[in-house]
Amino acid sequence: MNLDRTIFAFAGVMILISVALTHWVSPYFVWFTVFIGANLLQSAFTGFCPAAKIFGLFGIKAGCAFGEK
């Protein structure tokens, strides 16, 4: 699995977790979902993703979207 697919899977899991927390724990967890969405949006425009840097440190090979420039 390359870095791109790892980031997409991680973002999807985090969104599902935040929606579940919003539903079952507190409606304030919706801000976690907003944060994830804002991070995805800024990484689409800037190419910088903090999670990609962290996963890269774990040795996951870069894909097309978050490769070294």
N, C-alpha and C positions, 0 to 999 in steps of 0.2 A: 504494500500500500504506500503510495507516495504522499507527499506533504499536502497536496491539494485535497485529496480524498479524505485524509485524516482531519483537516480543518473543517471540511464540510460535514463530516460525521460528528465531530466534536460540537460544532455549532448547532446541529440538529438535536443532539442529545441535550445540550444545555437549554435550548428553547423548550423542549418537551418537559424537562425538569422544572423550569421556571413556571410554565403554565400549570403543571400539577401543583406546585407550591402555592401559586396564586389561587387555585381552586380549593385546595384542602387546608391550607395553613392560614394565609393572610392575603387580602387583596393588594397589599403593598408590594408583594413580590412581582407585580406587573412591571415595576421599575427595573427589575432584573432583566425581564424580557426586552424592555426598551433599550437598556444598555447593550445587550447582545446585538439587537438590530442596528443600533447606532455604530457599533464597532464594525459590523459587517459592511455597512454603508461607507464608512470612512476608508476601510481597507480596499474597497472596490475602486475608489478614486485615487488613493495615495499609494497603494501597493504595500503598505506597512501593516502587518498584523502581529500583535504581541504573542498570540498563541502560536503562530508560525515560527517565531524566533525560539520559543520555548521547546516546541516539538523538534525543531532543528537541532537543538542542543542534545536531544535524546537520540540523535542519529537517524532520524527519518529523512529519506532522500527527497530532495526538492523536485517538484513537478513544474508545470508551466507557469502557474499563477504566482507562486511565491518563491521563485528561484532567485539565485544571486544575480545582481545586476552589475 
